[in-house]
Amino acid sequence: MLRVMPTVGAEVLIDHLGATEHGVVQRVDPEERALLIATEHGDVQRFVLNRATARFTAGGALTGARLRFPGAE
């Protein structure tokens, strides 16, 4: 799998259990390995790079919403 360096303005897909929504990276925090994502519904969600799975997940948890970067799959 190709790893993508997140950048402000990049489009993402947020995979929830049974649904996917679009979002845009609003802020990148390299020290905390976290992203703020503005969703298509106007919400702002925080995703943290999970060290065990190497994926950005809601709050860094093993379960819950996950980010995908279109074109990097």
mmCIF file of the N, C-alpha and C atoms, coordinates in Angstrom:
data_MODEL
# 
_entry.id   MODEL 
# 
loop_
_atom_site.group_PDB 
_atom_site.id 
_atom_site.type_symbol 
_atom_site.label_atom_id 
_atom_site.label_alt_id 
_atom_site.label_comp_id 
_atom_site.label_asym_id 
_atom_site.label_entity_id 
_atom_site.label_seq_id 
_atom_site.pdbx_PDB_ins_code 
_atom_site.Cartn_x 
_atom_site.Cartn_y 
_atom_site.Cartn_z 
_atom_site.occupancy 
_atom_site.B_iso_or_equiv 
_atom_site.pdbx_formal_charge 
_atom_site.auth_seq_id 
_atom_site.auth_comp_id 
_atom_site.auth_asym_id 
_atom_site.auth_atom_id 
_atom_site.pdbx_PDB_model_num 
ATOM 1   N N  . MET A 1 1  ? 0.852   -1.174 0.000  1.00 0.00 ? 1  MET A N  1 
ATOM 2   C CA . MET A 1 1  ? 0.000   0.000  0.000  1.00 0.00 ? 1  MET A CA 1 
ATOM 3   C C  . MET A 1 1  ? 0.902   1.242  0.000  1.00 0.00 ? 1  MET A C  1 
ATOM 4   N N  . LEU A 1 2  ? 0.596   2.177  -0.840 1.00 0.00 ? 2  LEU A N  1 
ATOM 5   C CA . LEU A 1 2  ? 1.325   3.434  -0.935 1.00 0.00 ? 2  LEU A CA 1 
ATOM 6   C C  . LEU A 1 2  ? 0.884   4.371  0.189  1.00 0.00 ? 2  LEU A C  1 
ATOM 7   N N  . ARG A 1 3  ? 1.841   4.920  0.931  1.00 0.00 ? 3  ARG A N  1 
ATOM 8   C CA . ARG A 1 3  ? 1.534   5.866  2.004  1.00 0.00 ? 3  ARG A CA 1 
ATOM 9   C C  . ARG A 1 3  ? 1.520   7.279  1.442  1.00 0.00 ? 3  ARG A C  1 
ATOM 10  N N  . VAL A 1 4  ? 0.551   8.052  1.859  1.00 0.00 ? 4  VAL A N  1 
ATOM 11  C CA . VAL A 1 4  ? 0.384   9.418  1.374  1.00 0.00 ? 4  VAL A CA 1 
ATOM 12  C C  . VAL A 1 4  ? 0.686   10.385 2.507  1.00 0.00 ? 4  VAL A C  1 
ATOM 13  N N  . MET A 1 5  ? 1.437   11.439 2.208  1.00 0.00 ? 5  MET A N  1 
ATOM 14  C CA . MET A 1 5  ? 1.679   12.500 3.181  1.00 0.00 ? 5  MET A CA 1 
ATOM 15  C C  . MET A 1 5  ? 0.476   13.434 3.136  1.00 0.00 ? 5  MET A C  1 
ATOM 16  N N  . PRO A 1 6  ? -0.310  13.501 4.206  1.00 0.00 ? 6  PRO A N  1 
ATOM 17  C CA . PRO A 1 6  ? -1.491  14.371 4.209  1.00 0.00 ? 6  PRO A CA 1 
ATOM 18  C C  . PRO A 1 6  ? -1.096  15.846 4.093  1.00 0.00 ? 6  PRO A C  1 
ATOM 19  N N  . THR A 1 7  ? -1.850  16.574 3.293  1.00 0.00 ? 7  THR A N  1 
ATOM 20  C CA . THR A 1 7  ? -1.630  18.006 3.137  1.00 0.00 ? 7  THR A CA 1 
ATOM 21  C C  . THR A 1 7  ? -2.962  18.739 3.293  1.00 0.00 ? 7  THR A C  1 
ATOM 22  N N  . VAL A 1 8  ? -2.900  19.978 3.748  1.00 0.00 ? 8  VAL A N  1 
ATOM 23  C CA . VAL A 1 8  ? -4.103  20.789 3.886  1.00 0.00 ? 8  VAL A CA 1 
ATOM 24  C C  . VAL A 1 8  ? -4.758  20.940 2.516  1.00 0.00 ? 8  VAL A C  1 
ATOM 25  N N  . GLY A 1 9  ? -6.063  20.709 2.465  1.00 0.00 ? 9  GLY A N  1 
ATOM 26  C CA . GLY A 1 9  ? -6.817  20.810 1.220  1.00 0.00 ? 9  GLY A CA 1 
ATOM 27  C C  . GLY A 1 9  ? -6.991  19.490 0.500  1.00 0.00 ? 9  GLY A C  1 
ATOM 28  N N  . ALA A 1 10 ? -6.295  18.441 0.954  1.00 0.00 ? 10 ALA A N  1 
ATOM 29  C CA . ALA A 1 10 ? -6.417  17.127 0.311  1.00 0.00 ? 10 ALA A CA 1 
ATOM 30  C C  . ALA A 1 10 ? -7.792  16.529 0.584  1.00 0.00 ? 10 ALA A C  1 
ATOM 31  N N  . GLU A 1 11 ? -8.338  15.875 -0.430 1.00 0.00 ? 11 GLU A N  1 
ATOM 32  C CA . GLU A 1 11 ? -9.620  15.196 -0.275 1.00 0.00 ? 11 GLU A CA 1 
ATOM 33  C C  . GLU A 1 11 ? -9.406  13.841 0.371  1.00 0.00 ? 11 GLU A C  1 
ATOM 34  N N  . VAL A 1 12 ? -10.347 13.455 1.239  1.00 0.00 ? 12 VAL A N  1 
ATOM 35  C CA . VAL A 1 12 ? -10.289 12.164 1.910  1.00 0.00 ? 12 VAL A CA 1 
ATOM 36  C C  . VAL A 1 12 ? -11.666 11.517 1.872  1.00 0.00 ? 12 VAL A C  1 
ATOM 37  N N  . LEU A 1 13 ? -11.679 10.227 2.121  1.00 0.00 ? 13 LEU A N  1 
ATOM 38  C CA . LEU A 1 13 ? -12.918 9.487  2.315  1.00 0.00 ? 13 LEU A CA 1 
ATOM 39  C C  . LEU A 1 13 ? -12.920 8.993  3.751  1.00 0.00 ? 13 LEU A C  1 
ATOM 40  N N  . ILE A 1 14 ? -14.048 9.158  4.418  1.00 0.00 ? 14 ILE A N  1 
ATOM 41  C CA . ILE A 1 14 ? -14.191 8.720  5.803  1.00 0.00 ? 14 ILE A CA 1 
ATOM 42  C C  . ILE A 1 14 ? -15.098 7.493  5.790  1.00 0.00 ? 14 ILE A C  1 
ATOM 43  N N  . ASP A 1 15 ? -14.526 6.358  6.167  1.00 0.00 ? 15 ASP A N  1 
ATOM 44  C CA . ASP A 1 15 ? -15.285 5.113  6.202  1.00 0.00 ? 15 ASP A CA 1 
ATOM 45  C C  . ASP A 1 15 ? -15.846 4.893  7.595  1.00 0.00 ? 15 ASP A C  1 
ATOM 46  N N  . HIS A 1 16 ? -17.170 4.947  7.679  1.00 0.00 ? 16 HIS A N  1 
ATOM 47  C CA . HIS A 1 16 ? -17.883 4.625  8.906  1.00 0.00 ? 16 HIS A CA 1 
ATOM 48  C C  . HIS A 1 16 ? -18.417 3.212  8.724  1.00 0.00 ? 16 HIS A C  1 
ATOM 49  N N  . LEU A 1 17 ? -18.939 2.633  9.753  1.00 0.00 ? 17 LEU A N  1 
ATOM 50  C CA . LEU A 1 17 ? -19.549 1.320  9.641  1.00 0.00 ? 17 LEU A CA 1 
ATOM 51  C C  . LEU A 1 17 ? -20.777 1.426  8.736  1.00 0.00 ? 17 LEU A C  1 
ATOM 52  N N  . GLY A 1 18 ? -20.678 0.924  7.522  1.00 0.00 ? 18 GLY A N  1 
ATOM 53  C CA . GLY A 1 18 ? -21.808 0.921  6.608  1.00 0.00 ? 18 GLY A CA 1 
ATOM 54  C C  . GLY A 1 18 ? -22.008 2.178  5.787  1.00 0.00 ? 18 GLY A C  1 
ATOM 55  N N  . ALA A 1 19 ? -21.148 3.169  5.899  1.00 0.00 ? 19 ALA A N  1 
ATOM 56  C CA . ALA A 1 19 ? -21.302 4.410  5.131  1.00 0.00 ? 19 ALA A CA 1 
ATOM 57  C C  . ALA A 1 19 ? -19.942 5.064  4.897  1.00 0.00 ? 19 ALA A C  1 
ATOM 58  N N  . THR A 1 20 ? -19.875 5.823  3.818  1.00 0.00 ? 20 THR A N  1 
ATOM 59  C CA . THR A 1 20 ? -18.661 6.574  3.499  1.00 0.00 ? 20 THR A CA 1 
ATOM 60  C C  . THR A 1 20 ? -19.067 8.010  3.205  1.00 0.00 ? 20 THR A C  1 
ATOM 61  N N  . GLU A 1 21 ? -18.286 8.958  3.716  1.00 0.00 ? 21 GLU A N  1 
ATOM 62  C CA . GLU A 1 21 ? -18.543 10.361 3.409  1.00 0.00 ? 21 GLU A CA 1 
ATOM 63  C C  . GLU A 1 21 ? -17.241 11.027 2.978  1.00 0.00 ? 21 GLU A C  1 
ATOM 64  N N  . HIS A 1 22 ? -17.376 12.123 2.263  1.00 0.00 ? 22 HIS A N  1 
ATOM 65  C CA . HIS A 1 22 ? -16.226 12.876 1.771  1.00 0.00 ? 22 HIS A CA 1 
ATOM 66  C C  . HIS A 1 22 ? -15.807 13.917 2.790  1.00 0.00 ? 22 HIS A C  1 
ATOM 67  N N  . GLY A 1 23 ? -14.526 14.257 2.759  1.00 0.00 ? 23 GLY A N  1 
ATOM 68  C CA . GLY A 1 23 ? -14.011 15.280 3.638  1.00 0.00 ? 23 GLY A CA 1 
ATOM 69  C C  . GLY A 1 23 ? -12.779 15.936 3.031  1.00 0.00 ? 23 GLY A C  1 
ATOM 70  N N  . VAL A 1 24 ? -12.309 16.975 3.695  1.00 0.00 ? 24 VAL A N  1 
ATOM 71  C CA . VAL A 1 24 ? -11.125 17.714 3.254  1.00 0.00 ? 24 VAL A CA 1 
ATOM 72  C C  . VAL A 1 24 ? -10.237 17.953 4.471  1.00 0.00 ? 24 VAL A C  1 
ATOM 73  N N  . VAL A 1 25 ? -8.934  17.750 4.300  1.00 0.00 ? 25 VAL A N  1 
ATOM 74  C CA . VAL A 1 25 ? -7.987  17.992 5.391  1.00 0.00 ? 25 VAL A CA 1 
ATOM 75  C C  . VAL A 1 25 ? -7.945  19.491 5.661  1.00 0.00 ? 25 VAL A C  1 
ATOM 76  N N  . GLN A 1 26 ? -8.233  19.849 6.902  1.00 0.00 ? 26 GLN A N  1 
ATOM 77  C CA . GLN A 1 26 ? -8.250  21.250 7.310  1.00 0.00 ? 26 GLN A CA 1 
ATOM 78  C C  . GLN A 1 26 ? -6.957  21.643 8.019  1.00 0.00 ? 26 GLN A C  1 
ATOM 79  N N  . ARG A 1 27 ? -6.391  20.694 8.758  1.00 0.00 ? 27 ARG A N  1 
ATOM 80  C CA . ARG A 1 27 ? -5.167  20.969 9.528  1.00 0.00 ? 27 ARG A CA 1 
ATOM 81  C C  . ARG A 1 27 ? -4.373  19.687 9.698  1.00 0.00 ? 27 ARG A C  1 
ATOM 82  N N  . VAL A 1 28 ? -3.049  19.800 9.619  1.00 0.00 ? 28 VAL A N  1 
ATOM 83  C CA . VAL A 1 28 ? -2.147  18.683 9.849  1.00 0.00 ? 28 VAL A CA 1 
ATOM 84  C C  . VAL A 1 28 ? -1.285  19.019 11.059 1.00 0.00 ? 28 VAL A C  1 
ATOM 85  N N  . ASP A 1 29 ? -1.267  18.134 12.041 1.00 0.00 ? 29 ASP A N  1 
ATOM 86  C CA . ASP A 1 29 ? -0.430  18.323 13.227 1.00 0.00 ? 29 ASP A CA 1 
ATOM 87  C C  . ASP A 1 29 ? 0.602   17.192 13.258 1.00 0.00 ? 29 ASP A C  1 
ATOM 88  N N  . PRO A 1 30 ? 1.805   17.428 12.716 1.00 0.00 ? 30 PRO A N  1 
ATOM 89  C CA . PRO A 1 30 ? 2.796   16.366 12.628 1.00 0.00 ? 30 PRO A CA 1 
ATOM 90  C C  . PRO A 1 30 ? 3.312   15.888 13.984 1.00 0.00 ? 30 PRO A C  1 
ATOM 91  N N  . GLU A 1 31 ? 3.328   16.740 14.986 1.00 0.00 ? 31 GLU A N  1 
ATOM 92  C CA . GLU A 1 31 ? 3.817   16.331 16.306 1.00 0.00 ? 31 GLU A CA 1 
ATOM 93  C C  . GLU A 1 31 ? 2.894   15.327 16.969 1.00 0.00 ? 31 GLU A C  1 
ATOM 94  N N  . GLU A 1 32 ? 1.592   15.517 16.816 1.00 0.00 ? 32 GLU A N  1 
ATOM 95  C CA . GLU A 1 32 ? 0.621   14.588 17.395 1.00 0.00 ? 32 GLU A CA 1 
ATOM 96  C C  . GLU A 1 32 ? 0.166   13.536 16.393 1.00 0.00 ? 32 GLU A C  1 
ATOM 97  N N  . ARG A 1 33 ? 0.677   13.634 15.167 1.00 0.00 ? 33 ARG A N  1 
ATOM 98  C CA . ARG A 1 33 ? 0.276   12.721 14.083 1.00 0.00 ? 33 ARG A CA 1 
ATOM 99  C C  . ARG A 1 33 ? -1.238  12.713 13.934 1.00 0.00 ? 33 ARG A C  1 
ATOM 100 N N  . ALA A 1 34 ? -1.803  13.929 13.898 1.00 0.00 ? 34 ALA A N  1 
ATOM 101 C CA . ALA A 1 34 ? -3.251  14.080 13.853 1.00 0.00 ? 34 ALA A CA 1 
ATOM 102 C C  . ALA A 1 34 ? -3.675  14.970 12.692 1.00 0.00 ? 34 ALA A C  1 
ATOM 103 N N  . LEU A 1 35 ? -4.912  14.763 12.240 1.00 0.00 ? 35 LEU A N  1 
ATOM 104 C CA . LEU A 1 35 ? -5.512  15.560 11.172 1.00 0.00 ? 35 LEU A CA 1 
ATOM 105 C C  . LEU A 1 35 ? -6.870  16.063 11.640 1.00 0.00 ? 35 LEU A C  1 
ATOM 106 N N  . LEU A 1 36 ? -7.208  17.291 11.262 1.00 0.00 ? 36 LEU A N  1 
ATOM 107 C CA . LEU A 1 36 ? -8.573  17.782 11.422 1.00 0.00 ? 36 LEU A CA 1 
ATOM 108 C C  . LEU A 1 36 ? -9.211  17.722 10.048 1.00 0.00 ? 36 LEU A C  1 
ATOM 109 N N  . ILE A 1 37 ? -10.364 17.080 9.975  1.00 0.00 ? 37 ILE A N  1 
ATOM 110 C CA . ILE A 1 37 ? -11.060 16.864 8.714  1.00 0.00 ? 37 ILE A CA 1 
ATOM 111 C C  . ILE A 1 37 ? -12.409 17.565 8.741  1.00 0.00 ? 37 ILE A C  1 
ATOM 112 N N  . ALA A 1 38 ? -12.673 18.389 7.729  1.00 0.00 ? 38 ALA A N  1 
ATOM 113 C CA . ALA A 1 38 ? -13.991 19.001 7.549  1.00 0.00 ? 38 ALA A CA 1 
ATOM 114 C C  . ALA A 1 38 ? -14.808 18.052 6.686  1.00 0.00 ? 38 ALA A C  1 
ATOM 115 N N  . THR A 1 39 ? -15.941 17.593 7.207  1.00 0.00 ? 39 THR A N  1 
ATOM 116 C CA . THR A 1 39 ? -16.759 16.626 6.475  1.00 0.00 ? 39 THR A CA 1 
ATOM 117 C C  . THR A 1 39 ? -17.726 17.331 5.534  1.00 0.00 ? 39 THR A C  1 
ATOM 118 N N  . GLU A 1 40 ? -18.315 16.548 4.644  1.00 0.00 ? 40 GLU A N  1 
ATOM 119 C CA . GLU A 1 40 ? -19.292 17.099 3.706  1.00 0.00 ? 40 GLU A CA 1 
ATOM 120 C C  . GLU A 1 40 ? -20.544 17.595 4.411  1.00 0.00 ? 40 GLU A C  1 
ATOM 121 N N  . HIS A 1 41 ? -20.740 17.195 5.668  1.00 0.00 ? 41 HIS A N  1 
ATOM 122 C CA . HIS A 1 41 ? -21.914 17.626 6.434  1.00 0.00 ? 41 HIS A CA 1 
ATOM 123 C C  . HIS A 1 41 ? -21.621 18.817 7.330  1.00 0.00 ? 41 HIS A C  1 
ATOM 124 N N  . GLY A 1 42 ? -20.391 19.366 7.214  1.00 0.00 ? 42 GLY A N  1 
ATOM 125 C CA . GLY A 1 42 ? -20.044 20.561 7.974  1.00 0.00 ? 42 GLY A CA 1 
ATOM 126 C C  . GLY A 1 42 ? -19.433 20.307 9.342  1.00 0.00 ? 42 GLY A C  1 
ATOM 127 N N  . ASP A 1 43 ? -19.239 19.049 9.697  1.00 0.00 ? 43 ASP A N  1 
ATOM 128 C CA . ASP A 1 43 ? -18.606 18.718 10.973 1.00 0.00 ? 43 ASP A CA 1 
ATOM 129 C C  . ASP A 1 43 ? -17.086 18.766 10.829 1.00 0.00 ? 43 ASP A C  1 
ATOM 130 N N  . VAL A 1 44 ? -16.392 18.932 11.939 1.00 0.00 ? 44 VAL A N  1 
ATOM 131 C CA . VAL A 1 44 ? -14.934 18.828 11.962 1.00 0.00 ? 44 VAL A CA 1 
ATOM 132 C C  . VAL A 1 44 ? -14.590 17.666 12.886 1.00 0.00 ? 44 VAL A C  1 
ATOM 133 N N  . GLN A 1 45 ? -13.830 16.716 12.355 1.00 0.00 ? 45 GLN A N  1 
ATOM 134 C CA . GLN A 1 45 ? -13.468 15.532 13.124 1.00 0.00 ? 45 GLN A CA 1 
ATOM 135 C C  . GLN A 1 45 ? -11.955 15.410 13.211 1.00 0.00 ? 45 GLN A C  1 
ATOM 136 N N  . ARG A 1 46 ? -11.468 14.863 14.320 1.00 0.00 ? 46 ARG A N  1 
ATOM 137 C CA . ARG A 1 46 ? -10.034 14.672 14.546 1.00 0.00 ? 46 ARG A CA 1 
ATOM 138 C C  . ARG A 1 46 ? -9.689  13.204 14.313 1.00 0.00 ? 46 ARG A C  1 
ATOM 139 N N  . PHE A 1 47 ? -8.677  12.973 13.494 1.00 0.00 ? 47 PHE A N  1 
ATOM 140 C CA . PHE A 1 47 ? -8.178  11.629 13.217 1.00 0.00 ? 47 PHE A CA 1 
ATOM 141 C C  . PHE A 1 47 ? -6.712  11.567 13.600 1.00 0.00 ? 47 PHE A C  1 
ATOM 142 N N  . VAL A 1 48 ? -6.327  10.462 14.219 1.00 0.00 ? 48 VAL A N  1 
ATOM 143 C CA . VAL A 1 48 ? -4.959  10.283 14.697 1.00 0.00 ? 48 VAL A CA 1 
ATOM 144 C C  . VAL A 1 48 ? -4.380  9.038  14.044 1.00 0.00 ? 48 VAL A C  1 
ATOM 145 N N  . LEU A 1 49 ? -3.099  9.093  13.711 1.00 0.00 ? 49 LEU A N  1 
ATOM 146 C CA . LEU A 1 49 ? -2.430  7.944  13.125 1.00 0.00 ? 49 LEU A CA 1 
ATOM 147 C C  . LEU A 1 49 ? -2.296  6.865  14.191 1.00 0.00 ? 49 LEU A C  1 
ATOM 148 N N  . ASN A 1 50 ? -2.927  5.728  13.947 1.00 0.00 ? 50 ASN A N  1 
ATOM 149 C CA . ASN A 1 50 ? -2.873  4.598  14.864 1.00 0.00 ? 50 ASN A CA 1 
ATOM 150 C C  . ASN A 1 50 ? -1.575  3.845  14.619 1.00 0.00 ? 50 ASN A C  1 
ATOM 151 N N  . ARG A 1 51 ? -0.744  3.714  15.631 1.00 0.00 ? 51 ARG A N  1 
ATOM 152 C CA . ARG A 1 51 ? 0.570   3.076  15.472 1.00 0.00 ? 51 ARG A CA 1 
ATOM 153 C C  . ARG A 1 51 ? 0.457   1.588  15.150 1.00 0.00 ? 51 ARG A C  1 
ATOM 154 N N  . ALA A 1 52 ? -0.568  0.930  15.630 1.00 0.00 ? 52 ALA A N  1 
ATOM 155 C CA . ALA A 1 52 ? -0.717  -0.511 15.402 1.00 0.00 ? 52 ALA A CA 1 
ATOM 156 C C  . ALA A 1 52 ? -1.128  -0.825 13.966 1.00 0.00 ? 52 ALA A C  1 
ATOM 157 N N  . THR A 1 53 ? -1.977  0.024  13.373 1.00 0.00 ? 53 THR A N  1 
ATOM 158 C CA . THR A 1 53 ? -2.500  -0.265 12.038 1.00 0.00 ? 53 THR A CA 1 
ATOM 159 C C  . THR A 1 53 ? -1.926  0.640  10.953 1.00 0.00 ? 53 THR A C  1 
ATOM 160 N N  . ALA A 1 54 ? -1.233  1.705  11.349 1.00 0.00 ? 54 ALA A N  1 
ATOM 161 C CA . ALA A 1 54 ? -0.680  2.706  10.422 1.00 0.00 ? 54 ALA A CA 1 
ATOM 162 C C  . ALA A 1 54 ? -1.772  3.363  9.581  1.00 0.00 ? 54 ALA A C  1 
ATOM 163 N N  . ARG A 1 55 ? -2.952  3.513  10.152 1.00 0.00 ? 55 ARG A N  1 
ATOM 164 C CA . ARG A 1 55 ? -4.079  4.191  9.501  1.00 0.00 ? 55 ARG A CA 1 
ATOM 165 C C  . ARG A 1 55 ? -4.551  5.334  10.402 1.00 0.00 ? 55 ARG A C  1 
ATOM 166 N N  . PHE A 1 56 ? -5.112  6.356  9.754  1.00 0.00 ? 56 PHE A N  1 
ATOM 167 C CA . PHE A 1 56 ? -5.718  7.445  10.516 1.00 0.00 ? 56 PHE A CA 1 
ATOM 168 C C  . PHE A 1 56 ? -7.115  7.002  10.930 1.00 0.00 ? 56 PHE A C  1 
ATOM 169 N N  . THR A 1 57 ? -7.363  6.997  12.239 1.00 0.00 ? 57 THR A N  1 
ATOM 170 C CA . THR A 1 57 ? -8.658  6.582  12.758 1.00 0.00 ? 57 THR A CA 1 
ATOM 171 C C  . THR A 1 57 ? -9.195  7.662  13.697 1.00 0.00 ? 57 THR A C  1 
ATOM 172 N N  . ALA A 1 58 ? -10.503 7.666  13.875 1.00 0.00 ? 58 ALA A N  1 
ATOM 173 C CA . ALA A 1 58 ? -11.138 8.659  14.753 1.00 0.00 ? 58 ALA A CA 1 
ATOM 174 C C  . ALA A 1 58 ? -10.573 8.504  16.159 1.00 0.00 ? 58 ALA A C  1 
ATOM 175 N N  . GLY A 1 59 ? -9.881  9.511  16.626 1.00 0.00 ? 59 GLY A N  1 
ATOM 176 C CA . GLY A 1 59 ? -9.304  9.495  17.958 1.00 0.00 ? 59 GLY A CA 1 
ATOM 177 C C  . GLY A 1 59 ? -8.156  8.525  18.142 1.00 0.00 ? 59 GLY A C  1 
ATOM 178 N N  . GLY A 1 60 ? -7.692  7.868  17.078 1.00 0.00 ? 60 GLY A N  1 
ATOM 179 C CA . GLY A 1 60 ? -6.596  6.917  17.183 1.00 0.00 ? 60 GLY A CA 1 
ATOM 180 C C  . GLY A 1 60 ? -7.010  5.541  17.677 1.00 0.00 ? 60 GLY A C  1 
ATOM 181 N N  . ALA A 1 61 ? -8.312  5.317  17.785 1.00 0.00 ? 61 ALA A N  1 
ATOM 182 C CA . ALA A 1 61 ? -8.818  4.038  18.293 1.00 0.00 ? 61 ALA A CA 1 
ATOM 183 C C  . ALA A 1 61 ? -8.647  2.921  17.258 1.00 0.00 ? 61 ALA A C  1 
ATOM 184 N N  . LEU A 1 62 ? -8.703  1.684  17.726 1.00 0.00 ? 62 LEU A N  1 
ATOM 185 C CA . LEU A 1 62 ? -8.615  0.542  16.808 1.00 0.00 ? 62 LEU A CA 1 
ATOM 186 C C  . LEU A 1 62 ? -9.915  0.346  16.038 1.00 0.00 ? 62 LEU A C  1 
ATOM 187 N N  . THR A 1 63 ? -11.019 0.813  16.602 1.00 0.00 ? 63 THR A N  1 
ATOM 188 C CA . THR A 1 63 ? -12.310 0.685  15.936 1.00 0.00 ? 63 THR A CA 1 
ATOM 189 C C  . THR A 1 63 ? -12.848 2.080  15.629 1.00 0.00 ? 63 THR A C  1 
ATOM 190 N N  . GLY A 1 64 ? -13.879 2.130  14.817 1.00 0.00 ? 64 GLY A N  1 
ATOM 191 C CA . GLY A 1 64 ? -14.486 3.419  14.485 1.00 0.00 ? 64 GLY A CA 1 
ATOM 192 C C  . GLY A 1 64 ? -14.133 3.877  13.084 1.00 0.00 ? 64 GLY A C  1 
ATOM 193 N N  . ALA A 1 65 ? -14.391 5.137  12.808 1.00 0.00 ? 65 ALA A N  1 
ATOM 194 C CA . ALA A 1 65 ? -14.190 5.696  11.471 1.00 0.00 ? 65 ALA A CA 1 
ATOM 195 C C  . ALA A 1 65 ? -12.704 5.691  11.099 1.00 0.00 ? 65 ALA A C  1 
ATOM 196 N N  . ARG A 1 66 ? -12.444 5.448  9.792  1.00 0.00 ? 66 ARG A N  1 
ATOM 197 C CA . ARG A 1 66 ? -11.084 5.440  9.253  1.00 0.00 ? 66 ARG A CA 1 
ATOM 198 C C  . ARG A 1 66 ? -11.012 6.329  8.027  1.00 0.00 ? 66 ARG A C  1 
ATOM 199 N N  . LEU A 1 67 ? -9.837  6.874  7.793  1.00 0.00 ? 67 LEU A N  1 
ATOM 200 C CA . LEU A 1 67 ? -9.623  7.718  6.618  1.00 0.00 ? 67 LEU A CA 1 
ATOM 201 C C  . LEU A 1 67 ? -9.011  6.920  5.489  1.00 0.00 ? 67 LEU A C  1 
ATOM 202 N N  . ARG A 1 68 ? -9.424  7.276  4.288  1.00 0.00 ? 68 ARG A N  1 
ATOM 203 C CA . ARG A 1 68 ? -8.779  6.783  3.063  1.00 0.00 ? 68 ARG A CA 1 
ATOM 204 C C  . ARG A 1 68 ? -8.433  7.992  2.216  1.00 0.00 ? 68 ARG A C  1 
ATOM 205 N N  . PHE A 1 69 ? -7.341  7.884  1.475  1.00 0.00 ? 69 PHE A N  1 
ATOM 206 C CA . PHE A 1 69 ? -6.910  8.950  0.577  1.00 0.00 ? 69 PHE A CA 1 
ATOM 207 C C  . PHE A 1 69 ? -7.137  8.480  -0.853 1.00 0.00 ? 69 PHE A C  1 
ATOM 208 N N  . PRO A 1 70 ? -8.115  9.055  -1.574 1.00 0.00 ? 70 PRO A N  1 
ATOM 209 C CA . PRO A 1 70 ? -8.379  8.636  -2.948 1.00 0.00 ? 70 PRO A CA 1 
ATOM 210 C C  . PRO A 1 70 ? -7.121  8.717  -3.810 1.00 0.00 ? 70 PRO A C  1 
ATOM 211 N N  . GLY A 1 71 ? -6.931  7.710  -4.645 1.00 0.00 ? 71 GLY A N  1 
ATOM 212 C CA . GLY A 1 71 ? -5.778  7.687  -5.532 1.00 0.00 ? 71 GLY A CA 1 
ATOM 213 C C  . GLY A 1 71 ? -4.562  7.042  -4.923 1.00 0.00 ? 71 GLY A C  1 
ATOM 214 N N  . ALA A 1 72 ? -4.614  6.725  -3.619 1.00 0.00 ? 72 ALA A N  1 
ATOM 215 C CA . ALA A 1 72 ? -3.462  6.102  -2.954 1.00 0.00 ? 72 ALA A CA 1 
ATOM 216 C C  . ALA A 1 72 ? -3.679  4.622  -2.718 1.00 0.00 ? 72 ALA A C  1 
ATOM 217 N N  . GLU A 1 73 ? -4.817  4.104  -3.167 1.00 0.00 ? 73 GLU A N  1 
ATOM 218 C CA . GLU A 1 73 ? -5.121  2.682  -2.916 1.00 0.00 ? 73 GLU A CA 1 
ATOM 219 C C  . GLU A 1 73 ? -4.622  1.830  -4.038 1.00 0.00 ? 73 GLU A C  1 
# 
